[in-house]
Amino acid sequence: FSHSAVSPCRGELCQLLEENSLLRSQLRRLQQELRSGEAVLAERAAQLKDAQAQLCRNKLLIEDLREENRAFAITLQAAELKQKSTEEKNQLLEEQASALKQLIGKITPASLSG
């Protein structure tokens, strides 16, 4: 073998070793980026799970509030009907009191003059 025949082969070997080293370095960088991306995804997944749980709790609270509002509406309606009935009774009593006053007014002068 001559010296010149061995040298180009070494040059190719060195170039391949450098490329191999660069590729390994890129691979390590990509693996690190992948791990970072997976960590971010895991964090986001946890946040979404928490948000979903909160949403479920909020839906239950909203349903409870709707039920409570229905009960309040029924109670309010009953109170309004009772108030209307009471107002009607008061009106009748006022009319009866007025009629009684008029009757007493008619009776009293008659008994005084008699």
Contact map, one row per residue, 1 for C-alpha under 8 A:
111011000000000000000000000000000000000000000000000000000000000000000000000000000000000000000000000000000000000000
111111000000000000000000000000000000000000000000000000000000000000000000000000000000000000000000000000000000000000
111111100000000000000000000000000000000000000000000000000000000000000000000000000000000000000000000000000000000000
011111110000000000000000000000000000000000000000000000000000000000000000000000000000000000000000000000000000000000
111111111000000000000000000000000000000000000000000000000000000000000000000000000000000000000000000000000000000000
111111111100000000000000000000000000000000000000000000000000000000000000000000000000000000000000000000000000000000
001111111110000000000000000000000000000000000000000000000000000000000000000000000000000000000000000000000000000000
000111111111000000000000000000000000000000000000000000000000000000000000000000000000000000000000000000000000000000
000011111111100000000000000000000000000000000000000000000000000000000000000000000000000000000000000000000000000000
000001111111110000000000000000000000000000000000000000000000000000000000000000000000000000000000000000000000000000
000000111111111000000000000000000000000000000000000000000000000000000000000000000000000000000000000000000000000000
000000011111111100000000000000000000000000000000000000000000000000000000000000000000000000000000000000000000000000
000000001111111110000000000000000000000000000000000000000000000000000000000000000000000000000000000000000000000000
000000000111111111000000000000000000000000000000000000000000000000000000000000000000000000000000000000000000000000
000000000011111111100000000000000000000000000000000000000000000000000000000000000000000000000000000000000000000000
000000000001111111110000000000000000000000000000000000000000000000000000000000000000000000000000000000000000000000
000000000000111111111000000000000000000000000000000000000000000000000000000000000000000000000000000000000000000000
000000000000011111111100000000000000000000000000000000000000000000000000000000000000000000000000000000000000000000
000000000000001111111110000000000000000000000000000000000000000000000000000000000000000000000000000000000000000000
000000000000000111111111000000000000000000000000000000000000000000000000000000000000000000000000000000000000000000
000000000000000011111111100000000000000000000000000000000000000000000000000000000000000000000000000000000000000000
000000000000000001111111110000000000000000000000000000000000000000000000000000000000000000000000000000000000000000
000000000000000000111111111000000000000000000000000000000000000000000000000000000000000000000000000000000000000000
000000000000000000011111111100000000000000000000000000000000000000000000000000000000000000000000000000000000000000
000000000000000000001111111110000000000000000000000000000000000000000000000000000000000000000000000000000000000000
000000000000000000000111111111000000000000000000000000000000000000000000000000000000000000000000000000000000000000
000000000000000000000011111111100000000000000000000000000000000000000000000000000000000000000000000000000000000000
000000000000000000000001111111110000000000000000000000000000000000000000000000000000000000000000000000000000000000
000000000000000000000000111111111000000000000000000000000000000000000000000000000000000000000000000000000000000000
000000000000000000000000011111111100000000000000000000000000000000000000000000000000000000000000000000000000000000
000000000000000000000000001111111110000000000000000000000000000000000000000000000000000000000000000000000000000000
000000000000000000000000000111111111000000000000000000000000000000000000000000000000000000000000000000000000000000
000000000000000000000000000011111111100000000000000000000000000000000000000000000000000000000000000000000000000000
000000000000000000000000000001111111110000000000000000000000000000000000000000000000000000000000000000000000000000
000000000000000000000000000000111111111000000000000000000000000000000000000000000000000000000000000000000000000000
000000000000000000000000000000011111111100000000000000000000000000000000000000000000000000000000000000000000000000
000000000000000000000000000000001111111110000000000000000000000000000000000000000000000000000000000000000000000000
000000000000000000000000000000000111111111000000000000000000000000000000000000000000000000000000000000000000000000
000000000000000000000000000000000011111111100000000000000000000000000000000000000000000000000000000000000000000000
000000000000000000000000000000000001111111110000000000000000000000000000000000000000000000000000000000000000000000
000000000000000000000000000000000000111111111000000000000000000000000000000000000000000000000000000000000000000000
000000000000000000000000000000000000011111111100000000000000000000000000000000000000000000000000000000000000000000
000000000000000000000000000000000000001111111110000000000000000000000000000000000000000000000000000000000000000000
000000000000000000000000000000000000000111111111000000000000000000000000000000000000000000000000000000000000000000
000000000000000000000000000000000000000011111111100000000000000000000000000000000000000000000000000000000000000000
000000000000000000000000000000000000000001111111110000000000000000000000000000000000000000000000000000000000000000
000000000000000000000000000000000000000000111111111000000000000000000000000000000000000000000000000000000000000000
000000000000000000000000000000000000000000011111111100000000000000000000000000000000000000000000000000000000000000
000000000000000000000000000000000000000000001111111110000000000000000000000000000000000000000000000000000000000000
000000000000000000000000000000000000000000000111111111000000000000000000000000000000000000000000000000000000000000
000000000000000000000000000000000000000000000011111111100000000000000000000000000000000000000000000000000000000000
000000000000000000000000000000000000000000000001111111110000000000000000000000000000000000000000000000000000000000
000000000000000000000000000000000000000000000000111111111000000000000000000000000000000000000000000000000000000000
000000000000000000000000000000000000000000000000011111111100000000000000000000000000000000000000000000000000000000
000000000000000000000000000000000000000000000000001111111110000000000000000000000000000000000000000000000000000000
000000000000000000000000000000000000000000000000000111111111000000000000000000000000000000000000000000000000000000
000000000000000000000000000000000000000000000000000011111111100000000000000000000000000000000000000000000000000000
000000000000000000000000000000000000000000000000000001111111110000000000000000000000000000000000000000000000000000
000000000000000000000000000000000000000000000000000000111111111000000000000000000000000000000000000000000000000000
000000000000000000000000000000000000000000000000000000011111111100000000000000000000000000000000000000000000000000
000000000000000000000000000000000000000000000000000000001111111110000000000000000000000000000000000000000000000000
000000000000000000000000000000000000000000000000000000000111111111000000000000000000000000000000000000000000000000
000000000000000000000000000000000000000000000000000000000011111111100000000000000000000000000000000000000000000000
000000000000000000000000000000000000000000000000000000000001111111110000000000000000000000000000000000000000000000
000000000000000000000000000000000000000000000000000000000000111111111000000000000000000000000000000000000000000000
000000000000000000000000000000000000000000000000000000000000011111111100000000000000000000000000000000000000000000
000000000000000000000000000000000000000000000000000000000000001111111110000000000000000000000000000000000000000000
000000000000000000000000000000000000000000000000000000000000000111111111000000000000000000000000000000000000000000
000000000000000000000000000000000000000000000000000000000000000011111111100000000000000000000000000000000000000000
000000000000000000000000000000000000000000000000000000000000000001111111110000000000000000000000000000000000000000
000000000000000000000000000000000000000000000000000000000000000000111111111000000000000000000000000000000000000000
000000000000000000000000000000000000000000000000000000000000000000011111111100000000000000000000000000000000000000
000000000000000000000000000000000000000000000000000000000000000000001111111110000000000000000000000000000000000000
000000000000000000000000000000000000000000000000000000000000000000000111111111000000000000000000000000000000000000
000000000000000000000000000000000000000000000000000000000000000000000011111111100000000000000000000000000000000000
000000000000000000000000000000000000000000000000000000000000000000000001111111110000000000000000000000000000000000
000000000000000000000000000000000000000000000000000000000000000000000000111111111000000000000000000000000000000000
000000000000000000000000000000000000000000000000000000000000000000000000011111111100000000000000000000000000000000
000000000000000000000000000000000000000000000000000000000000000000000000001111111110000000000000000000000000000000
000000000000000000000000000000000000000000000000000000000000000000000000000111111111000000000000000000000000000000
000000000000000000000000000000000000000000000000000000000000000000000000000011111111100000000000000000000000000000
000000000000000000000000000000000000000000000000000000000000000000000000000001111111110000000000000000000000000000
000000000000000000000000000000000000000000000000000000000000000000000000000000111111111000000000000000000000000000
000000000000000000000000000000000000000000000000000000000000000000000000000000011111111100000000000000000000000000
000000000000000000000000000000000000000000000000000000000000000000000000000000001111111110000000000000000000000000
000000000000000000000000000000000000000000000000000000000000000000000000000000000111111111000000000000000000000000
000000000000000000000000000000000000000000000000000000000000000000000000000000000011111111100000000000000000000000
000000000000000000000000000000000000000000000000000000000000000000000000000000000001111111110000000000000000000000
000000000000000000000000000000000000000000000000000000000000000000000000000000000000111111111000000000000000000000
000000000000000000000000000000000000000000000000000000000000000000000000000000000000011111111100000000000000000000
000000000000000000000000000000000000000000000000000000000000000000000000000000000000001111111110000000000000000000
000000000000000000000000000000000000000000000000000000000000000000000000000000000000000111111111000000000000000000
000000000000000000000000000000000000000000000000000000000000000000000000000000000000000011111111100000000000000000
000000000000000000000000000000000000000000000000000000000000000000000000000000000000000001111111110000000000000000
000000000000000000000000000000000000000000000000000000000000000000000000000000000000000000111111111000000000000000
000000000000000000000000000000000000000000000000000000000000000000000000000000000000000000011111111100000000000000
000000000000000000000000000000000000000000000000000000000000000000000000000000000000000000001111111110000000000000
000000000000000000000000000000000000000000000000000000000000000000000000000000000000000000000111111111000000000000
000000000000000000000000000000000000000000000000000000000000000000000000000000000000000000000011111111100000000000
000000000000000000000000000000000000000000000000000000000000000000000000000000000000000000000001111111110000000000
000000000000000000000000000000000000000000000000000000000000000000000000000000000000000000000000111111111000000000
000000000000000000000000000000000000000000000000000000000000000000000000000000000000000000000000011111111100000000
000000000000000000000000000000000000000000000000000000000000000000000000000000000000000000000000001111111110000000
000000000000000000000000000000000000000000000000000000000000000000000000000000000000000000000000000111111111000000
000000000000000000000000000000000000000000000000000000000000000000000000000000000000000000000000000011111111100000
000000000000000000000000000000000000000000000000000000000000000000000000000000000000000000000000000001111111110000
000000000000000000000000000000000000000000000000000000000000000000000000000000000000000000000000000000111111111000
000000000000000000000000000000000000000000000000000000000000000000000000000000000000000000000000000000011111111100
000000000000000000000000000000000000000000000000000000000000000000000000000000000000000000000000000000001111111110
000000000000000000000000000000000000000000000000000000000000000000000000000000000000000000000000000000000111111111
000000000000000000000000000000000000000000000000000000000000000000000000000000000000000000000000000000000011111111
000000000000000000000000000000000000000000000000000000000000000000000000000000000000000000000000000000000001111111
000000000000000000000000000000000000000000000000000000000000000000000000000000000000000000000000000000000000111111
000000000000000000000000000000000000000000000000000000000000000000000000000000000000000000000000000000000000011111
